[in-house]
Amino acid sequence: QVQLVESGGGLVQAGGSLRLSCAASGSIISITSMAWYRQAPGKQRDLVAAITSGGWTDYADSVKGRFTISRDNAKNTVYLKMNSLKPEDTGVYYCNVFNFGRSYWGQGTQVTVSS
């Protein structure tokens, strides 16, 4: 099993910044992709950003230019730096990793952006 511990969420005013972290531990064999998803109230969970072990990244159109995903392979940790936050960025942010072909989810961290 792989455990994911997320941190960094909170309440911020529009235009502000936050940095999320997600550390993986446990039976780590080979983590390929790491990603962040967001679930707003009453909506489905959507991909925000993803990064492969080689550093290739992908972003949702709504966050391009504002969010940056990065990872520290030595620490099995993925980060999400969020700048110029908007009220529509509000939601629960979930970390997801693929380890040896299996998908794991974190418990989620709340991000609230006030207008």
Sine and cosine of phi, psi and omega as CSV:
sin_phi,cos_phi,sin_psi,cos_psi,sin_omega,cos_omega
0.00,0.00,0.48,-0.88,0.05,-1.00
-0.87,-0.49,0.74,-0.67,0.06,-1.00
-0.96,-0.28,0.65,-0.76,0.02,-1.00
-0.86,-0.50,0.79,-0.61,0.02,-1.00
-0.88,-0.48,0.89,-0.46,-0.02,-1.00
-0.98,-0.18,0.47,-0.88,0.07,-1.00
-0.42,-0.91,0.26,-0.97,0.11,-0.99
0.95,-0.31,-0.11,0.99,0.02,-1.00
-0.95,0.31,0.10,-0.99,0.03,-1.00
0.33,-0.95,-0.23,-0.97,0.01,-1.00
-0.97,-0.25,0.76,-0.66,-0.03,-1.00
-0.59,-0.81,0.48,-0.88,0.06,-1.00
-0.98,0.18,0.42,-0.91,0.05,-1.00
-0.82,0.57,0.68,-0.73,-0.06,-1.00
1.00,-0.05,-0.19,0.98,-0.02,-1.00
-0.99,0.12,-0.09,-1.00,-0.07,-1.00
-0.73,-0.68,0.47,-0.88,0.13,-0.99
-0.59,-0.81,0.40,-0.92,0.09,-1.00
-0.78,-0.62,0.87,-0.50,0.05,-1.00
-1.00,-0.10,0.56,-0.83,0.07,-1.00
-0.77,-0.63,0.51,-0.86,0.04,-1.00
-0.60,-0.80,0.91,-0.42,-0.02,-1.00
-0.96,-0.28,0.77,-0.63,0.02,-1.00
-0.99,-0.17,0.62,-0.78,0.04,-1.00
-0.52,-0.85,0.18,-0.98,0.01,-1.00
0.95,-0.31,-0.63,-0.78,-0.08,-1.00
-0.99,0.11,0.94,0.34,-0.02,-1.00
-1.00,0.05,0.85,-0.53,0.01,-1.00
-0.96,-0.27,-0.85,0.53,0.01,-1.00
-0.39,-0.92,0.98,-0.21,0.04,-1.00
-0.99,0.12,0.86,-0.51,0.01,-1.00
-1.00,-0.05,-1.00,0.09,-0.04,-1.00
-1.00,-0.05,0.50,-0.87,0.11,-0.99
-0.75,-0.66,0.62,-0.79,-0.12,-0.99
-0.47,-0.88,0.30,-0.95,0.13,-0.99
-0.87,-0.49,0.70,-0.71,0.09,-1.00
-0.87,-0.50,0.36,-0.93,0.01,-1.00
-0.74,-0.67,0.66,-0.75,0.08,-1.00
-0.79,-0.61,0.93,-0.36,0.06,-1.00
-0.99,0.12,0.37,-0.93,-0.01,-1.00
-0.82,0.57,0.80,-0.60,0.04,-1.00
0.97,0.24,0.14,0.99,-0.03,-1.00
-0.84,-0.54,0.19,-0.98,0.01,-1.00
-0.98,0.19,0.25,-0.97,0.03,-1.00
-0.99,0.15,0.84,-0.54,-0.05,-1.00
-0.88,-0.48,0.50,-0.86,0.06,-1.00
-0.93,0.37,0.73,-0.68,0.09,-1.00
-0.98,-0.21,-0.77,0.64,-0.03,-1.00
-0.35,-0.94,0.47,-0.88,0.01,-1.00
-0.61,-0.79,0.43,-0.90,0.02,-1.00
-0.56,-0.83,0.69,-0.72,0.03,-1.00
-1.00,0.00,0.13,-0.99,0.02,-1.00
-0.90,0.44,-0.42,0.91,0.01,-1.00
-1.00,0.03,-0.05,1.00,0.07,-1.00
0.99,-0.13,0.03,1.00,0.06,-1.00
-0.94,0.34,0.69,-0.72,-0.06,-1.00
-0.84,-0.54,0.39,-0.92,0.05,-1.00
-0.58,-0.81,0.61,-0.79,-0.07,-1.00
-0.73,-0.69,0.51,-0.86,0.19,-0.98
-0.92,0.40,0.56,-0.83,-0.04,-1.00
-0.83,0.56,-0.58,0.82,-0.10,-1.00
-0.93,0.36,-0.27,0.96,-0.05,-1.00
-0.89,-0.45,-0.06,1.00,-0.01,-1.00
-0.85,0.53,0.73,-0.69,-0.01,-1.00
1.00,0.05,-0.22,0.98,-0.02,-1.00
-0.90,-0.43,-0.57,0.82,-0.04,-1.00
-0.95,-0.31,0.53,-0.85,0.06,-1.00
-0.72,-0.69,0.83,-0.55,0.06,-1.00
-0.99,-0.16,0.62,-0.78,0.04,-1.00
-0.52,-0.86,0.22,-0.98,-0.01,-1.00
-0.54,-0.84,0.47,-0.88,0.10,-1.00
-0.90,-0.43,0.98,-0.20,-0.08,-1.00
-0.90,0.43,-0.54,0.84,0.00,-1.00
-0.92,0.40,-0.50,0.86,-0.01,-1.00
-0.98,-0.20,0.01,1.00,-0.05,-1.00
0.77,0.64,0.72,0.70,-0.08,-1.00
-0.80,-0.60,0.65,-0.76,0.07,-1.00
-0.87,-0.49,0.58,-0.81,-0.04,-1.00
-0.84,-0.54,0.42,-0.91,0.13,-0.99
-0.69,-0.72,0.95,-0.31,0.07,-1.00
-1.00,-0.02,0.84,-0.54,-0.07,-1.00
-0.89,-0.45,0.90,-0.44,0.03,-1.00
-0.92,-0.39,0.28,-0.96,0.05,-1.00
0.75,0.67,0.76,0.65,-0.08,-1.00
-0.91,0.43,0.58,-0.82,-0.01,-1.00
-0.86,-0.51,0.40,-0.92,0.04,-1.00
-0.81,0.58,-0.55,0.84,0.00,-1.00
-0.95,0.31,-0.09,1.00,0.11,-0.99
-0.99,0.11,-0.08,1.00,0.00,-1.00
-0.88,0.47,0.67,-0.74,0.05,-1.00
0.32,-0.95,-0.03,-1.00,0.11,-0.99
-1.00,-0.06,0.80,-0.59,-0.03,-1.00
-0.98,-0.19,0.81,-0.59,-0.04,-1.00
-0.91,-0.41,0.69,-0.73,0.11,-0.99
-1.00,0.02,0.60,-0.80,0.04,-1.00
-0.68,-0.74,0.71,-0.70,0.07,-1.00
-0.73,-0.69,0.48,-0.88,0.13,-0.99
-0.95,-0.32,0.89,-0.46,0.00,-1.00
-0.87,-0.49,0.92,-0.38,0.03,-1.00
0.79,0.62,0.67,0.74,0.10,-0.99
1.00,0.05,-0.04,1.00,0.00,-1.00
-0.94,-0.35,0.58,-0.82,-0.03,-1.00
-0.99,-0.15,0.68,-0.73,0.02,-1.00
-0.77,-0.64,0.55,-0.83,-0.01,-1.00
-0.85,-0.52,0.56,-0.83,0.16,-0.99
-0.99,0.13,0.04,-1.00,-0.07,-1.00
-0.99,0.12,-0.22,0.97,0.02,-1.00
0.99,-0.10,0.54,-0.84,0.07,-1.00
-0.72,-0.70,0.72,-0.70,-0.08,-1.00
-0.99,0.15,0.74,-0.67,0.14,-0.99
-0.86,-0.52,0.83,-0.56,0.02,-1.00
-0.83,-0.56,0.83,-0.56,0.00,-1.00
-0.92,-0.39,0.89,-0.46,-0.01,-1.00
-1.00,-0.05,0.53,-0.85,-0.03,-1.00
-1.00,0.00,0.00,0.00,0.00,0.00
